[in-house]
Amino acid sequence: MKVQIRQGVFETNSSSTHSLAVISKEHSDALDNGDVYITTGLEILTEEQVEQEWEVYQKTNEIPWYQSKDEFRKRSLDAFTMQEFEEWCNDRGYELLWEATPDKKWVAVSLWGDRT
């Protein structure tokens, strides 16, 4: 059996769902402090970005579906505070791991679980 390894590629033979993201230590600290949000796609959103999306949503929808910016943030943007994100993961049976690099400048965030 021939094994081929490609540089810079994350692969798995598992049927589970896997996500991996690397964020700056600055963003990780801001997330811990509640200053930014993390999405289910492991992206970081600032309060300003959420506010901009909320304003666009309000202007383009004559009859708003969401009654508050927080409801819009969670349901439409899938953006959560750290505590909300941990609850979201737990509710779906996902495992979440935060691991800082040795130089403490970056944080690897991994999310995995079986959605069956």
C-alpha positions as CSV (number, residue, x, y, z in Angstrom):
1,M,0.0,0.0,0.0
2,K,1.4,3.4,-1.0
3,V,1.1,6.2,1.5
4,Q,1.2,9.8,0.2
5,I,1.7,12.7,2.6
6,R,1.0,16.2,1.3
7,Q,2.6,19.1,3.1
8,G,0.2,21.6,4.7
9,V,-2.9,19.4,4.5
10,F,-5.0,18.2,7.4
11,E,-6.6,14.8,6.6
12,T,-8.4,12.2,8.6
13,N,-9.7,8.8,7.9
14,S,-12.5,9.3,10.4
15,S,-16.2,9.7,9.7
16,S,-16.4,12.4,12.4
17,T,-16.6,16.2,11.7
18,H,-13.3,18.0,12.2
19,S,-12.5,21.7,12.1
20,L,-9.2,23.4,12.9
21,A,-8.4,27.1,13.1
22,V,-5.5,29.1,14.3
23,I,-6.3,32.5,15.9
24,S,-4.1,35.1,17.4
25,K,-3.5,35.1,21.2
26,E,-4.9,38.6,21.1
27,H,-8.2,37.3,19.7
28,S,-8.3,34.4,22.1
29,D,-7.9,36.8,25.0
30,A,-10.6,39.1,23.6
31,L,-12.9,36.1,23.3
32,D,-12.3,35.1,26.9
33,N,-13.1,38.7,27.9
34,G,-16.3,38.8,25.8
35,D,-14.9,41.5,23.5
36,V,-15.4,39.5,20.3
37,Y,-17.5,36.5,19.1
38,I,-16.6,33.2,17.5
39,T,-18.7,31.7,14.8
40,T,-19.6,28.0,14.2
41,G,-17.1,28.2,11.3
42,L,-14.4,29.2,13.9
43,E,-14.1,32.8,12.6
44,I,-13.8,35.8,14.9
45,L,-16.3,38.7,14.7
46,T,-15.9,42.0,16.4
47,E,-18.8,43.9,17.9
48,E,-18.4,46.4,15.1
49,Q,-18.8,43.7,12.4
50,V,-22.0,42.4,14.2
51,E,-23.3,45.9,14.4
52,Q,-22.7,46.5,10.6
53,E,-24.5,43.2,9.7
54,W,-27.4,44.1,12.0
55,E,-27.8,47.5,10.4
56,V,-27.8,46.0,6.9
57,Y,-30.4,43.4,8.1
58,Q,-32.7,46.1,9.5
59,K,-32.5,48.2,6.3
60,T,-33.2,45.3,4.0
61,N,-36.0,43.6,5.8
62,E,-39.4,45.4,6.0
63,I,-40.7,42.9,8.5
64,P,-37.7,41.9,10.7
65,W,-37.6,38.2,11.7
66,Y,-35.2,38.9,14.6
67,Q,-36.3,41.2,17.4
68,S,-32.9,42.0,18.9
69,K,-29.3,42.3,17.7
70,D,-28.3,39.4,20.1
71,E,-30.9,37.1,18.6
72,F,-29.7,38.1,15.1
73,R,-26.1,37.5,16.1
74,K,-26.7,34.0,17.4
75,R,-29.3,32.8,14.8
76,S,-28.3,34.5,11.6
77,L,-24.5,35.0,12.0
78,D,-24.0,31.9,14.2
79,A,-21.7,34.1,16.3
80,F,-21.4,33.4,20.0
81,T,-19.6,34.5,23.2
82,M,-17.2,31.9,24.5
83,Q,-19.7,30.5,27.0
84,E,-22.5,30.4,24.4
85,F,-20.1,28.6,21.9
86,E,-19.1,26.0,24.5
87,E,-22.8,25.4,25.2
88,W,-23.5,25.1,21.4
89,C,-20.7,22.5,21.1
90,N,-21.9,20.5,24.1
91,D,-25.5,20.5,22.8
92,R,-24.3,18.9,19.6
93,G,-21.8,16.5,21.2
94,Y,-18.8,18.2,19.8
95,E,-15.4,18.3,21.6
96,L,-13.6,21.6,21.7
97,L,-9.9,22.1,22.4
98,W,-7.9,25.3,22.8
99,E,-4.1,24.9,22.6
100,A,-1.6,27.7,22.7
101,T,1.6,27.6,20.7
102,P,4.9,27.4,22.7
103,D,5.6,31.1,21.9
104,K,2.0,32.0,23.2
105,K,1.3,34.1,20.1
106,W,-1.2,31.8,18.5
107,V,-4.0,29.5,19.7
108,A,-5.1,26.4,17.8
109,V,-8.8,25.8,18.1
110,S,-10.0,22.3,17.2
111,L,-13.6,21.1,17.0
112,W,-14.6,17.5,16.3
113,G,-17.5,15.2,16.9
114,D,-19.7,12.7,15.2
115,R,-23.0,14.2,14.0
116,T,-24.7,10.9,13.4
